[in-house]
């Protein structure tokens, strides 16, 4: 029996049926900021607490997180679609704000003041396969500023997958 070709339409449609949150990832290396919206994120372990994040190969975030080995993952509330949209483009520092959003430095990485919660992560392994390498990271600190319903990709009208 020969190899059966995959139906590309069904592949794309089925992969877009996965549930995803919408997050903002930030880091900094040698004064270069990177802040980007990411969706391929998952908890990977209870003990030690691990998460996985896939970052587009060749992006500033990919390069900086790979070099530095640390990042902040901002968890967004369901009313923060505009904040997520701000970081679909390159990071620009202007008038003390990143893409128009206030921040402060935490462990020499940008921390968005508007985030209802965030976690500080240290990369423990990188799986380099594919166009979005998987970063396995240990959660080394977490802060919740407000209890918000999470922003989910399915509620935004956007799609990223397939």
N, C-alpha and C positions, 0 to 999 in steps of 0.2 A: 504494500500500500504506500503510495507516494505521499509526500508532505502536502498537507492541505494549506492553501493560502488563507491568511486571516482576512476577514471582512473589515476593511479599514473604517467604514462608517460605524459599524457596531463597536469596534475597538474604541474609537473616539467617544462615542455616546456612552458606553459602559464606564470608561475611566472618568468621565465627567459626572458620573453619579456618586462618586466618593464624596463623603462629607468633609469639608475643610473649614477651619477658622481663618480669620484674616489677622495678621500680626505685623508688627514693624520690628525689624531687626536692626541693631546699631552696633558699631564698633569704631575704633580709631587706631591708626598706626602712624607714628611719626608726624602727628599733626594733620593727617588726612582723615576726614570724616567719611563714614559710609552709613547711610540710613536707607533701608529699602523695605518695601512691603513684601511679605512672604506668606505663602499659604500651605505649603507642604511641610507640616509640623505635626509631631506626635510624641506623646509620652512613650518611652521605650523600656523603663525599668522603675520599680519601686525602690530597690536597694542595690546599689546606690541609685539615687534619683537621676535618671537619664532622660533626655529628650533627643529626638532626631529632627533635623532641619535640612531641607534640600535648598541649595543656593545655586543660581544660574552660573555655570562655568563662564569665566571671563568677565563677569561683572565686578564692579569695585568692591561690593560686599564679599564676594567669593575670595578675591585676592587679599583683602585686608583681614578677614576672619581666618583665612588659612595661615597668614603670616603671624598674626597676633595670638591666635589660639583662644580667644575669649570674645564674648558678645553679650549684649543685653537683648532679650526678647520682650517686647512690649505687648501686653494683651490688651486688646481694644474692646470698648463697649459698643453695643449695637447702634449707637448714635454717632459713631466716629468714622463713618465711611469717607468723609472728606479728608480726615487726617490720613487714612490709608492711601487715598488717591494722591495725596501730596508727595508720596515717596515712591510712585511709579517711575519717577524721573531722577536724574542725577541729583546728588546732594549739593546744595548751595548754602553757604554761610553768608547771611546778609543781615545787617543791623542786629547782630547778636542772636539771630534765629536761624534754624535749619529748615529750609523750604517753607518759611513763614511760621514755624512753630518754636515756642520757647523750650529751652532745654538747660540742663546743668550737666557738669561732668561728674561721673561716678566711676571710680577706678580708672580715670582717664578715658572714659567712653561716654558718648552723649546719651543722656537719659531724658526722654521727653516728659515734660511736666504734666501733660494732659492724660497720660496713660493711667487707667484705673488699677493696673497691676503690671508688674514686670518681674522677670527672673534673670539673674546673672548666671552665665554659663561658661564653663571651661571645656574646650574641645578635647575629647579623649581619642577620637579616631575619625578618619575621613575615608569614605568609600568613594573612590574616584570614577566609578562607572557612570556612563550616561552624561547627558547635557546639564543635569542638575545634581552634582555630587552630594552625597549624604554626609552631613556632619553629625556625629554622635557626640553629645555634650553632657557633662555632669552639671546638675543644678547646684550652684554653690551658695546662692542666696535668693530669696524671694520676698517681695513686698506687695501687699494689697492696700491700695489707697481708698478704694470704694468698691462696693459689691455691685457689679454691672453684669447685665446679660451680655454674653460674648458676641462680637461681630462675626457672622458666618458668611462664607462666600455665596451660599445659595440665596441669601437675602439681598445681595448687592446688585444683581443683574449682570455681574461679570462672570466669566468662565475662565478657568486656567487649568487645563488638563486635557487629556485625550491623546 
